[in-house]
């Protein structure tokens, strides 16, 4: 199910990116990290059982909705649960949403910005995901446009967000590509979207692999690294490992593309973060 590619150069990474049309990308600064939502990482940190997260999600969303008007006036309608969850994610609350970007290069920046070891870009086959969600809904996705698919996904997402009581029904093993109706500035600039696991009682990788009827170990125990890219579209998930040695060249190239903290995080905070570039890629750092 997963294909792992360890590139030898930044140029090779770019050549692979050119072949990945209709894929989504997520950069992680440590190649050993799993795909995991902030909600599940927080639960693991505090030994909170996943099977009870349905109630914690409900409670956090309710408290956020009741108090958000103290901090901002332009809030979503109460029934637009995905929009509320996206707003929570934007401000740092733990949610089940997993950030992805339509841009390989935006993901590369997030992977490499603070990397001190091998980083990784996770690439998800969006065509395969959409086809799988269509099978669940009994819809011919080939006859849907992008907006209609997103609307259908929003309906599914809102059905599974924030339950005030536990339901005994079996949750669909789906990870959905979805964008909220109200796109905040950073999501627009970063060409972002979310992957949403319908079953909150399992970690993201379990839900994703179950969606394609493979064992969870297909991700965590994928052993051999591959360098060829001829069969990318046979895989719903690809992990591209970026060696630490290519970091400086890649970051400099991304800066030439105007991809930096200053552009991805508009405002003085993003500009201030971008100052790190002058230390992390300084030629003098390699001189004693």
N, C-alpha and C positions, 0 to 999 in steps of 0.2 A: 504493500500500500504506500509506503514511503520510499522516496528516492533521496539519497544523501549524496551531495556533490561537494567536494572540497576543492575550491578553485586554487590555482597556482599564482594567479595574478589578478589585478583589478580589471585589466582588459578582458580576461576570460569571463569574469563576473558580468561585465557589460554585454558581452556577446550572448551569454545565457539570458540575460534580462531582455534582450531584443527579441528572443524567441518566445517569450512568455506573454502572449496576448490574452487578455481576459483572465488574468490571475490577480490575486491580492497578496500583499506582502506585509510582514511584521519583522522588525529588526530587534534583536536581543543582544546585549553586549557580551554575553557569555554563552558560548556554543553548547555548554552542558545544561543550560536551563531548559526546562520543559515548557510546553505551552500551558499556561495556567492563568485563570482570571484573578483579579485582585480580591474578589470575594473568597475564592477557594484558598488563595495564599494566606489571607487573614485567618480563615478558619483553621488551617493547618498550624499556623503560628501559635494559636491559642487553644489547640486541641479541641476544637468545636466540631462535633459530628456533622458530616455533610447532610445526613438525613434530616436534620432539623433546620437547614438553611432556608427552606421555604418560608418558615415563620420569621426568621431574622430579616430576610429580604422584605417581607411585608411590613415588619415593624420599622425598619430603617426608612423605607419609602414613605410610610405614613408620617413619621416624625419630620422628615425633610419637607414633605408637602405642606405640613401645618406651620412650618417656621420660615420657609424660604422667602416669604413676602417681607420679612424684616430686612433682608439683605438685597433683594432685587424685586422690581415691580413687574417685569416682563416675564411671567412664568407660563408654562404650558397649561392647557385645560387639564382638569383633574383626572379625566379618563385616559389621557394620552400617556400611558405608563412608560412606554419606551422613551418618549421625549424627557420624562422626568428622570428615568434611569440614566440617560445620556447626560443630562445636566448634573446629576450626582457624580458621574464618572469624570466630567470636566473639572469639577472642583475637588476631586481627590477622594470621594467616598468609595468604599469597596463595593463593586458590582459584579455581576456575572458577564458583563460585556467585555469582549476582547478586542482591543484596538488593532485595526489593519489599515493599510493604505493601498490605493490603486497604483501608487508610484513605487517602483523598485528603488529609486534613488532616495526618496524620503525615508523608506525603511532602512536603507543602507546608512543614512546619516544617524538614525537612532541606534543602529547596531554599533557603529564605530565611534560615535561622539566620545564616550567615556571608556571605550574598550582598552583593557590592559592585557588581554589574552585573546585567543581566537573568539571571534563573534559569529553570529549566524543570522541569516534571513530565512524566515519560514515563508514559503509560498504556497497558497491554497488555490486549487483549480476551481474557479468560480462557476464554470459551466457544469462541472460534476456536482457541485453543491446544489445548484439550482435544479438540475435534473432530479436529484434525490428528493428535494422538497416537493417537486411536482408529482413524483410518484406517491409521496405521502398524501398529497391533497387531491390526487386524481386529476391533475391538470397537465395538459400538453404544453410544456414550457416553451416549445418552439413557436407557439402562437401568441405568446405573451411579449409585450414590450417591457423595457427595464422598469418603468414606473409601475406598471400593473403587477409585476413580480414583487416589487418592494412593498406595494400596498398589501398584497396577500401575505407577505412575510410579517408585516406589522400586525396584521390581524392575529396571526399565530402567536407572535411574541407577546402581545397584550393579553392573550389567553393564559399564558404561563407565568407572567410576572406577578409577584406579590399576591400570593394566596393567603387569605386569613384563616384558612383551615386546611388541614392535610387532606389530599384527595387520594383515594386508593387506586385510581385508574393508572394504567401503565403509561408513563411519559414517553413520547416519541423520541427515538434516538436520532435527533437531528441537530445539526449546527447550521444556523441560517445566516446568510449575508443580509444585513439590514441597515438602513439609514433612517434616522428619525425625521419626522416632517419638518422640524425646526432645526436647521443646521447652524451651529454656532461657528464663530469666526475661525477658530483653530481647525475644526473639522473640515471646513472649506479649504483653507490654505494647505493643509496636510493631505488633501484628497482622501480623507478618511472615511471609513465605514466600520461597522462592528460585526463580529461573529457572535451569535447568541446560541448557547446550548440550551435546548428545551428542558432537559433533565438536570435540575440543580443538585440532585442528590449524588451525582457522579462528577468526577473531575472532567475537564474539557477534553483531554485526550481520549478518555473512555467513551465519551459521547461521540466524538468525531469518528473514531475507528469503528464503533458499533454502527454508525450510519452507513458505513461501506462494508459491513459484515466481515470485519477482520478482527483478529485478536488485538487487545490493547498492547501486547508486547511487540506488535509490529512496529510501533514507534520507539518504545523504550529500549528494545533489544536489537534494533536494526544494526547489524554488525559491519558489513562491508561498505566502504566508501566507493562511490562511482565518480568518474570524471567525464563520462560521455553524457550527452544531452539529447540523444536522438529519440528517446521514448518518454519525454517529459509528460506528454498528455495521457500516458497510461496510468499516471499516479495522481490521486487527489491531493497529495501533500508532498512537498519537496523542501528539504532543508539544505540551504546553501551555506557552507562554512567558509567564513572569510578569515584567513590567517592573519595574525597580528602584524606580521611583517609588511602587509600591504596597506595598513591603516593610513599612514601619512599621505601616500600618493592618492588614496581614495578621498580622504577628507579635503585635500587641496583641490581635487577635481570637482568635488561636490560644491566647494565654495565658488568655483568658477561658474557653476550652474546656478549660483545664487541660492543654494540650499544650505542653510545654517540656522543656528538657534535664533538669530535676529529675524529671519524671514518666516520660520516655522512657528515662532512664538512672538507675535507682534506686540510691541510695547517695550518699555524700558527694561523689564525683566528679561525678555528674550535677547535684547541687545547686550545687556550685561553678561548673560550666559555665553554669548558668542566671543567674549574676550578670551575665553579659555583657549581658543584656536592659536593665539599668539604664543602660548607656552607649549601646547601639545604638539605642534608641528614646527617648532623653532629649530633651524639647522644646528644651533649651538648645543642642543640637548644631547647630541651624540659626541660632543667634544668634552674631554675631561678638563 
